[in-house]
Amino acid sequence: MNSNPLFSLLAQNPVRTPNEFRRVLRDKIQKICLLGLWRSGFFEHAAFYGGTALRMLYGLDRFSEDLDFSLLAPKPEFRLSAYLDSVQRELQAWSIEAEVNLKQKQSSQIESAFIKANTLKILFGLKVPALDPDLFHRDELISVKFELDLLPPCAFETESKFLLEPMPFNVSSMGLPDLFAGKMHAVLARSWKNRVKGRDWYDLIWFVQQAVPLKLGHLEARLKQSGHLSPELFLDHVLFQSMLADRINNVNFEQAKADVLPFIPNPDSLTGWSGELFTEISSQIIVSV
């Protein structure tokens, strides 16, 4: 019998291929990290948001690699480093030897950290019979990125959500209308460079399908904070729709599909992606203040 505590956790999701193992392992490591943060009292000060929060807490069928958090109120002096020892202890309790490194701060708004563990070393400890270790490079790392917003642009609603793995515990999450505002900010303001983030557009469809109202005041605050909306302007429904239409007209949806494809279970769901589709979807967005 395998005494590795991670073995029984991974056994709940049988894997057959290296990519399945990588995905399931990252998911478990993400949840163990959240458990470590919960033990440290982190969620008394911050809320979980972003794509991973949507997947774990609300049922979005898209995998996301990062753990994104926002303080409940601006606090520039807050330090993520104070909570990382608890994360590392939790990983060790689950037989995961990982490096936990705080990224050098490049702005006063975001703090980042990385969790890195050797994939092959974890595999050897688990003794997964269906997987050939030769399919993994000896230096391959499984990594999870933390990002914490120290200066949220406005207040937002939160709710307590429970996770049952690796044991029952609860996290503080942004409410869905505020999560939609954060996602819409990414849709309107994210810098693409040479790669459109199709994941943002995939999530937009999900929010509309769930009939989640978009909190327009929260979106306005984010756009002003990032410099994408002049301070003297008021973001009403007409201006919002105009900004979204302009963004849609400038998207290469073939690039967007290529970006999101590795993160979703059903490639056929992307078949109809086009400017016309997203123009129709935009008309169905429900807004609230």
N, C-alpha and C positions, 0 to 999 in steps of 0.2 A: 504494500500500500504506500502511495506517495504521501509523505508527511509535509511537503511544501504547501503552505496555506494558499498560495496562488493557484495551485493545481485544481482544487475543488471549485474555485471561482471561475476559472477558465473552462472547466468541464461543462458548465452550463451552456456554453456556446461551442459545440464541436467544430473543429477547423480541419480543412482538407488540403489547403494550399498555403504557401508562404504568405501571400497577400492577405488571406483571411486571418492568419495568425497575427500578422502585424496590426491589422485593423482592430481585432478583438483585444489584443494586448494593449494597444494605445487607449482603447475605451476603458479598460479596467484600471490602467494607470491614472487616467484622468479622474476617475471616480475615487480612487484611493487618495489622490491629491486633494480633492474636494473634502473628503473625510478628514484629512489632516488639518485643513483650514478650519473646518467646523469645530474640531477639538480645541483649536487655539483661540476661538472666539472671534475669528475674522469676520463672520457674517453679522456681527453686531455693528460693524462699521461699513460694510460693503455689500453690494448685490451682484449676483451672477447675471450676465447678459451675453448677447451674441449668438452665433450659430450653434455652438455646443450646448448652450442653455436651451435653445429651441429644440434641439434633438433630444436631450436627456429629459427635459421637464415637460415639453409640450407636444412631442411626437413628430417633429420634422424628420422626414426620411432622407436626410442628407448628412453625410459624415463631415465633421469639422475638427480641425486639429488643435485649435487654440482654446485656452480658458480665459475669457474676458470678464473683467470685473469693473465696477464703478463704485467709488465711495458714495455714501448716501448724501453727503454734503461736501463742498470743497474743503480740503485739509492738506495744504502743500507740505506740511511737516510729517504727514503719515508715512510710514516706511513698511513696504512689503517684506523687507528682510526680517522683520521681527516675527513673522509667521512662517518662514520657510523651514526653520528647524523642526517644527511640528510636522510639516509635510514630509521631510526626510525621515523622521522617526516612523511615520506611518508607512512609508514605502519599505523601510527596513523590516517592520513587523510583518509585512507580506512577502518577505524574502526577495526584495528588489533592491539591489545595490545601485544607487543612482547619484549622479552629480547634480547638485542644485546650485545654480549660479545666477547671481543678480547681474543683469546687463547694465553696462555703464549708461548712466542717464544722459540722454541727448535733448531732453526737453523737461520743463518743469511740470508738465501735465501728465505724462505717462511714465509709469515704472514697469519694467519688464524683467522676467526671469525665465530660465530654461531648466527643465528637468531632462537629463539624458542618462540612458541606461543601455548597456550592451545587449542587443537582441539575442545573440547566440548564447551568451552566458545564461540568460533567463531560460532559453529553450533547453539547455543542458540540465538546468536545475529542475525543470518540469518533466523531462523525459517523455515528451509527446511522441507516441509511437508512429503516428501517421506522417510525421514530417522528417525529412532528411536534412540533417544539419549542414550537409554540403551545399544546400541551396541558399545558404546565408553567408555573407562575407563576415570574416572574423571580427572586423572593426565596425560592422553595421550598428548604428545607434537608433533606438526608439526615443523620440523627443516630444516633449510637451511644452508649449510656450504659455507663460502667464503674461497678461497685460492688465494693468490697473490704472484707471482714470482717476487722477487725484483732484481734478477740477471739473466735476460735472457742471454743465452750463445752466442747469435748472433742477428744481426738485422733481421727483418722479415717484410713482406709486410702486410699492413692492408687495410681494406675497411670499408666504412660506411654502416651499414645495419639498416633498419628501423623495429621497432616493432610497432604494432598498438594497443596493449593492455598494460596497462589499458587506455592509450591514445597514439597517435602517437609521437614517439621520436626515436632518432637514437643512436646506440652504435658503437664503434670502434671494429672491429673483426679482428683476424688474417685471412689472405687469406687461401684458401683451401689447396694449396700445403704445406704451413707452418703448418697448422693444421694436415695434414697427417704426417708430420715429427714428430710432438709431439706425435701423436697416435702411430706411429711406434716405437718411443722411449719407450713408455709404453709396447708395444708388446715384444720388445727385452730386456728390462731392468727392468721391474717391478718385485719386489720381491713377489713371490706367497705365501710363507709360506705353509699354508695348503689349500689354496683356489685359484685356477686359475681364473683370471679375464676374464670370457667369454665375457664381454662387450667390451674389447679391440679387440678381434677376430671378434666379430660381426661388429664393426665399420670398421675393415680392409676390410671386404667383401664390405661394403657400399662404401668406397673410391674407390675400384677397379671397382665396378659396375658403379660409376659415372665417371670413367676414369680420376680421379684427379691425376696429376703427383706428385710424391714424391720428395720433395726438399732435395736432398741427402746431400748438404752442411750443411743445418740446422740440419739434423739428426746427422751428424758427430759431430757437435759442442755440441749437447746435450749428445751424448754418451761419448765424452771426458770429459765434465763437470761432469758427474755422475760416471766417472771412469770405464766405460764399454768398452772403446776403448783407447788404448795407445796413448799418445800425438804425437808420431812420425809416427803413421800410417795414411794412407790416405784411406778414405772410398770410394772405387769405387764400381761399380755394382757387380763385382765378390765377393768381400768381404761381401758386404751387403747380397747377396743371400746365401752365406755360413752361415752367422750368423742367418739368418731367418730359414734356413733349420735345423740348430742345435736346434733352439728354438721349431720348429714344432715337431721335434722328441722327445721332452721332455714334451709335453703337454698331459695331460689327458683330452681328449675332452668331455668325459662324465661329468667331473667336470665343464668344461667350459660351457657346455649347462645348467647345473643346476644353475650356477651363473647368467647367462643372462636371464633366463626364466621369472623371475618376471617383467622384464623391457621392454618386447616386446609384440606386439599385436598378433603375429602369431607364436605359438609354432612349427608349421609344418616347418617353415623356418630353423629349426635346425636339421631336420631329417638326412640330408646327411653329417653332420659334421664329419670329420675324418682327419687324417694326410694326406691322399691322396688328399682330397679336397683342403686343404690349400697349399699343394705343388703345385697344379695346379694354384690356385689363385696367389701364389707368382710369378709364371712365367708370369703373366699378369700385374704385377706392372710396370707402366711407371715411369721412373726416370728422374729428371732434376737436374741441378746444383743449 
